[in-house]
Each structure stands twice: as C-alpha cells, then as structure tokens.
Amino acid sequence: MIELEEVGYAYPQGEREAISDVSLSVRPGECIFITGPSGAGKTTLCMAAAGILEHEYGGQKRGRVTIQGKDVKEYPGLSEISGLVGMVFDDPEAQLIFTTVEEEILSALERRGLSPEQIEARLVSIMEITQLLALKDRAPYALSGGQKQRVVLATTLALGTDILILDEPTAELDERGTKSIVSVLKNLKAEGKTIILTEHKFSHFRDLVDRLVVMDMGKVRSLGTPEDLVGDEFVKGVILPDFSGIQDFSLPAHPPDPAPVVSVKDLVHCYGDVPALRGVSLDITPGEFIAIVGENGSGKTTLIKHFNGLLRSTSGTVTVDGKNAGTAPVSELAHTVGLVFQNPDHMFFANTVAEEIKFGTLNLGIPHPDQVMERMLAETGLLHARDLYPRWLSRGERQRLAIACVLAMQPKVIVLDEPTTGLDGREAREVMEILKHLQRDGRAIVMVTHSRQMAEECTDRIITMESGKISSDIRRRG
C-alpha cells in the first residue's frame, strides 16, 4: 500500500532533518501506530506517507515514497492522491472551511460522484458514528476543540479512501469521544481499511494495533508488535504517563492569600441562541491548583476565556484581581491572567521561538526580558529551537512554546486549556512539575483537561462541568 525507502526530509531553514533514513512498509488492512517524544518526526513521517511533503512543501527531500506501487512524484498533485489516502491533521481547524458541519461532510461526499440517495444515506451514517447529528447546523468555528476534531474525521471518512492517516485524532477528545473513535476505527479495519495513526493514548488503541513504530530524533528507534515493545523502558516512558510523587511538592511555600484572585458569580454565556454557560459561580485563590474536567462541549473552554476578557458574559460577573473582566481591557487583565490556548497556533505570530517568548515580556515591561526568555527556553526544553519559526515545531513543542510564552509574563493566575495535548508521558510529567513549582510560589493554576488520571494525581481541586454548569467541586486538600 505505502512504501518508504530511506526517506529523509529537512524543513526550510531547519538545522537537521526532521526524519532521517526512514524505511517502512505498510501492508493492506493493517494498523500502524506511530509514537515517540514530541519533535521525534511523527507528523513529518505521516505527511511523507501521504505524499504531502512531495507536493506541498519545500525543503530538502531524499529517498522514495510509493503509494499503491506508484512513486508520489509521478502523481500530478494531491488531488489525485487524496482519492487514495485521507489524512486527519493534528490541527483540525486547518481543514474546516464551510459554514456548517453538514456542509463540511457533504463537500467530501459530493466529490465521489454518488447519487443523491447514496449521499443522504452516507451523510446520516457518518454523522451518527461520529456523534455529529445534533451539531449538523452549527458553524465549525463555534465548536469545541474535540467537536472540531470529530468533524474533520467525519469529512475524511466521507472520502471513502482505503488508506487513512490520522495525526493525533483523539488529542482533544474526552473519554467517551475517544472510545467512540476507537470503535469507528475498529469497524473500518474490519472492512479492510489500512490505518496509520500517531497518538499518545496507546492503551485505548492497543487491541487495534498490529505494529508499533517508535520514533526518536527523526529516526525509527524500534519497530515491532505491541507485545514485543511495550516492555521497553523508553517506550513505556512515551506511552504511559507516570505522575507518582507529584503531590510531594505541591503545597505552597507560603500560606495562600484567602482573598480570591478570580471570582465568578452567576455567569451565563450564549453563542447566539445556544447557551454554553448556565449560571456558573466559583472563586479561585492564590496557591490553588484546579483541574476543570467534563465532556467536550460542557463549557470548560468558554468558562476560562472569561478570566482574561476574551469572552464577555451574557449575564453575571467575573472579577479578576479586583477588576471587572467584563469591561477591563484584555491587555490589562493579561497582567494577572495568562492563558495557554487549546490550539497553541492561535498564540503565535513572531518569526522565531525566542522572539515569541520575548514579545509578552517587552509588552508588559517585565524586567530583564532576555534572561527571562533564556530561562523559559531551558525550562520548557526548547533551547534547540530558539531560532526556528514557531509553526515548524511539532505539536508537542508548540504546546511547550505556548506555555513558555505565558510563564514569561509572570501572571498571578495561569490558565491552561489541555496543556499536555501532543506530549508523551515523560513530557506531560515535566509540564506538571513546572506547574507544581509555580503553585509553590503562590500562583493559582487552572487546568482544563480530559485526563482524569492527571487531575486526580496532580491537582488539589477538581471541578466537573456538565451542560454548561458545575456538577461537582471537590477540594481534595486544603
């Protein structure tokens, strides 16, 4: 189906090859699971296998890639390859262009030359299996990250290709959504589809996977069945997060101020006629580490965007460090609340990683901006990338860059929307350790996450949201 022979690729201005000497044969009907640390070359390998690097990217290429026995160079363009290979990228928004969910899926079905009756039947079937029927008339931009991810998967399924390449297809999905996608992929595999995917949720996909490809520093470190590789210490560190001992240094070094730094009272927010928050109230005090959990679309991201004025309430109030967040300028609220977006690309505009981190410090007048930037590069493991264009980084590296940009501005409250998306188990622990040290300094940490394990093992308070309301608020310590 797909053959890679000694493939190497370096992005424009990249200091080294993103993938190097990669050889891989993907057989019909099998599921290949690609894993490894962020920056290991997983996404680049997927784009090489899909023919995207050959037809859409510059940079230095070597080796040979064939799809269905034909060299990707011989295909006129991606439109011909897309009839054979469907790819879901790690950034779902890059693939959404229409005004409703239904139109996104219809556009793919209509390209296949099906009859109106066939289109209608398959449209309903695809929306059912991806749980999108209730959202068919919604605008994609107004959906949560996980909902957008399901729309892109539905659109890819609508293409009806025999080969599916999925880059982190469940990264922004909750437990129920992840299980649903795994079920969909199992059915597709049973139909004979060939599946290549990168993921960090290996435990969910284990029964589906025929072979593991473990990447490190752009090379294939190991290749084999899950049974052969899961006992390897390097592989375990990548696919199995370990947060043991995190709570040992979680208590603040000084007693927290009892006065709330963020106070939410009867908050209501509607997107048009659709209510997203329904009377939410809570207080956040310095030194707290809070996890906000709940299913996709429960209102988690909508809530935290009120903390720094990115959203204004329909009714109710949000007070941040004594200021009304409904009227205060976003630039003023940024001194108190730093927000790491669910999609880190929404934060980037500078030409280099170093400039990206320095921008916030210069804008807010933080002393010694160069020293702060260097410290953030070191603490987030990005020293090697300081002169690279931010969007050339892997998803996990972009996530760490977003965290570094916020930490550099030294806010009292640090809010993170799915901060470990795209990170392997070892990197997820490193992020939690950084946040725990900030908590010890008296910072309030608010983290939106789908990981119950991380919430229970790393935080001191778990707020569960359901249908725009807080269904439980459990203080586990303090």
N, C-alpha and C positions, 0 to 999 in steps of 0.2 A: 504493500500500500504506500508506505513512505520510507525512503532510504536516505540516510545522511552518511556521507563518506568524508571523513577527515575535514569536517566543516569548521571554519574559523571566521570570526567577524569582529571588527572593531568599529565602534561608532565614530562619527566625525569628531576629531579632537580628543578622542579617548586615549588615555595613556597606555592602555593594554587591551588585548582582545577580551570582549565580553564572553565569548565562548571560543574554545580552542581545541582543535583536533577531536571534535565530537563525531563519533560514529554510532549510528543507531538504526536498527531495522525494526519497523513497526509492522506487525503481521495483521492480516484481516481479522476483525472480530475481537481483538484483544484490547485490554485496558492498560495503558501505561501511566503510572503515577510518578510525576517528576517532583522531587523535593530537594531541599538544601537551604542554606542560610540565605537571607536577602542579599542580593548582589552576586549570587552564585552563577547566574546566567539562565535561570529557568524560563523567564519570559522571552529572552532572546532566542533560546532554543525553540520555543513554541512558534515564534514568528518566522524562524528559519524553516521549520517543518511545514508551515502554512504558505510558504512562498512569498511572504510579506517583505522580508529583508531584500529579496532579489528585485522586487518590483516597486517598492515604495521608499526605500532607504538608501542613502549614500553610504559612505564609509568603505572600509576595506573588507572584501569578501574573498574567501577561498574555499576549496572543497566542492562537493557536489551534492545537490538535493534533488531527489526524484519523487514525483507523486504519480501513482498508478503507472510506473515504469517510464515516465517522461520527465526529462530534466526540466526544472522550473524555469530555466532560461528560455525554453522553447515555447512556453505558453505566452500568448500575446500580452496578457495582463492579468490582474487579479480577478477581473470579472469572470474569466474562464475558469480560473482555479476555484472561485467561490461556488461553482457548481459541483465541486468535488469535496471541498473542505469548508466547514463552517467553524468560525472562531469566535469565542467569547473573550473579550479583553478584560484585564483587571480593573479598568476604569469604565463602568457601564455607561456613563454619560456621553462618552465619545461616540457611542453607537446609536444614540437616540436623537432623531431629527424631526419626527412628526408631532402633530398636535394632540393626539390621543393614543392610549395604549393599543386600542383596536387597530388604528391606522398603522402603527409600527409593525404589527404582526401581519396584517393584510398586505403590506408592501412586499413582504417576503413571499407570501403565498402566491400573489399575482405574478411574480416573476417566473413561476414554474409552469405557466400555461395550463392551469387546471380549469375545469368547468366551474361555473358559479356555484353549483350544488356541492362540488368537492371542496371548494374554498370555504364555504359556510360550515360544512361538517368539520373540516380540519381546524378551522378557526376556533370553534367551540371546544373541540377536544384539547387543543393546545392550551387554551386559557384555563380549562378545567385542571389539567395536570400540573400547571404552574401556578394555580390558585390566583388567577387574574380576572375572573369573570366580574367580580364586584368592582374592579378598577378599570373596566374597559373604556369608559368615557372620561377617565381622568387624564390630565396633561402629565406627561412623563416628568417634567421638571418639578412638579408639585409632589412627587412620590418620595418616600423614604429611600435611603441607600439600598436596603435589601429589596424593596419593591422594584427599584430600577434594575437591579441585578436579575430579577425574575423575568422582567420584560425583555431584556437582552437575550436571555436564554431561550425564551419563547420564540423570539424572532429568528434565532439561529436554528431551532428545531423546525421552524416553518420552512426553512430552505430545503429540508429533506436530504441533506448530504449524507454520504456513507461514512465520512470521517468527521469527528467533532474534536476540536481542540479548545479546551476551557482553561483559562488562566484565572485561578482563584475564584471559581464560580460561586462559592458559598461564603466568601470572606465577610460579607456584610449581612448575612442571614442569621436569624435566630435558630434555636434548636429545631423547632418544628419545620421551618423553611429548609434547613439543611437536610433533614430526613426526607423531606418531600423531593428535593433534587436528587438525592442518592437513589430514591425509588425510581424516579424518571430515568436516570442513567442505567440502572439495572435492567429496566424494561428495554431500553434502546440496545444495550449489549446483547440481551436475549434475542433481539431481532437481527443481530449480526453487525451492528454498527461498531466501528473502530473508535476508541476514545483515548485521547491524550489529555491529561489534566495536571496542573500544578495546584497544590493545596498544602495547607498545614494541618488540616483536620483529618489526619490519616485514620484514626480509629473509626470514623464514620464510613470510610470508603474501603476498609480492609477486605471485606468479602467480595468487592467488585474488582480488585486489582490483581492483574496477572503478573506484572513485573514492576519493580521499583527502579527508578533512575535517580541516583543520588548525585547532585551537582555540588561542586565546591571550587571557587576561584575560576569559574569558566570551563572546568573540565568535568568529565564523568568520573566521579570518585569510585562508584561501585554500581553494579547492575545485576539484578537477580530477582528471585521471588521474594515476597514479603517474609516468608519463613526463614529464608537464608540471611536476610539483612537486618531484621528488627532487633536482633541481639547486639548489634554493633554499637559501641558507646557513642560514636559520632552521630549515627542515625537516630539513636534514642534522644540525644540532645536536641535534634532538629524537630522531631515529630511528636515528642512527649514533653509538654511543659511541666516544669518542676518548680513550685513556689514554696517548698518546705523551708522553714526558718525565716521567712519574710517578716512575720509578725514579731520576731525577736527584737527588732529595732524600730518598731512602729510608733512607740509613744513619743509625743513631742518632747523636746529637750527642756521646755519651759511650759508652765500651765497655760492653756489657751485662754484667750480673751472670751468671757462668756457672752459678750455682745455679738449678735450675728453680723457677718460681713455681707451676706446676701439674705434678704427677706422677701419671700413671695407670699402674697395674700390674694386668695380667690381669683387666681389667674385664669382667664379664658382667652383662647386664641382660635380664630376661624380662618381657614383658607377659602375665601368666597363664602359659600353656604355650608361648608364642611367643617364641623368643629374638630379641632385637633387637641385642644386642652379644655377641660371642663371643671373649672373651679379648683385649681391646684394651689395648695399652701404648704410652705416649708421654710425653715431657717437653716442657714449654713454658717457655722462658726469657724474661726481660725483653728488650724490644727486637726480638723476633721479630714478623713479620707472616706469619701462616699462613692458607692457604686450605684448607678441607676440602671436597672435591668427591666426587661419586658420584651414582648414580641415586636417585630417590625410594624411600624405604623401606630404604636401605642402612645406616641407623643414625646419620647425621650429627647430627640434632637430639637424638636420645636421648643421644649422647655428650656434647654440650656442656651439657645440662641437669644433668649430674653435677658440673659445675665449681662451681655455686653451691648445690647441695643440693636443687634442685627435684626431682631423682630420686635415689634411694638405690640402691646397687648390689645385685644379687642375690649376687654374689661379686666378689672383687678389691677394690682400694682406689683412692681418689682423694685426693691430698694437695694442699691449696691453701694456699700461704704457711705451711707447717708444720702446718696444721690438717687433721684427718681430715674430709673433706667428707661422709662417710657418717654422721657423728654431730654435727658442729658445726651450730648454728642457722643458718638461712638469713640472718637479719639480720646475723650475724657474718661470714659469707662475703661478704656484699654490700660490705663494706669493701674487699675485694680484687678480686672479680669482678663486673663489670657485664654483664648480658645484655640484648640487644635482641632481642625475640621475633620469630619469623617473621610472626605476626599482631600488629601493634602495638596493636590494640584491647585485647589482654589486659593491657596495662600501664596503662590509663587509668581514672581514677575522679574526678578533680578537675573543677571547673566551668569552669575556664579553662586555656588553654595555659600562661600564666605560673605559675599555681598548681601545675600538673602538674610543671613543671620544678623549682620550689622545694621540693616535698614531700621529695624524696630528700635535698636538701642540709640541710634542717631536721632530718630524721630521723637523719642521720648526723653532725650537728653540724659541717658544712662552714662555715668562716668566710665572712663577707660574702655571704650567700645571694642578696641582691638583685643584687649586682654579678655574681655567677656566672650568675644567671638571665638578666640582660640580655646578657651575653656569649654565652651559648648561643643565645638568640633570634637574635642577629646572625649568628653563625657558621653556623647552620642555615637562615637565610633565612626566619625566622618572626616577625619584628618586627610585620608587618601583622596577625598572627593572635593576638597576645598575649592579648586579651580574649575570644576565641571559645571556644565549647565544643569540646573536642578532637574529638569524633565528627562535627562538622560539616566538618572538614577533608577534603581529598581524600586518596586512599590514599597518594600520594607525600608529602604534607605530614604525614600521620600517621606515616609512616615516619621522617621527619626529626625529628618531635617525640620519638619513642621514642629516637632516637639522642641528642638533646639531653638527655633525662632521665638517661640513663646517664652521659654525659660530665660532667654537672653534679656527679655524685657522686665524680669523680676516682679511679676504681679503678685498680689496677695492671694488671689484665687486662680487656680489653674484648672481649666475645664478641658477634658479630652473626650472626643467622640470616637469610640472604638480605636484606642491608641495602639493596639497590638495587631491591627489588620496588616497582613503581609509579612509578619515577623515569625521566625521559627521559635521553638520552645525556649532556647537559650537566650535569644534576643528579647523575648517577652519578659523573661525574668529580669534582664538587665534594665528594661524600662521601668518595671515595678520597683526595683531597688532605687533608681533615680527618684521616682515619685515618693518613696518612703523617706528618703533623706530630706526632700523638700518639706514633707509633713513634719519631720522633726524640727525643722526651722520655724514652724508655726504657720506654714502655708495651708490653706484649705485646698484639697484636691477633690475634684468631682469628675468621675469617670463613667461614661456610658459604655456598657459592654454587653455582649451576648454570652460571655463566658461566666457561667455560674461558679466554676471552679476558681477562677481568678478573683471574682467578687468575694467568695467565701474565705479564701486563703490570704487575701492581700488587703482587704478594706475593713473598716470598723463600723460601717453603717451601710445597709442595703435598702434602697428604695425601689420598690417594684411598681411599674406603671402598667395600666390596663385600660384601653379605650379612652385615653386622654385624662385618666385620673390616677392618683396614687392609691394602689390597693393595699400596700403594706409599707411600713417604715420601721425597720428593725435596727436598733443600735446594739451592736454586738459587744462593744466595750465602751467604757466611759459613761 
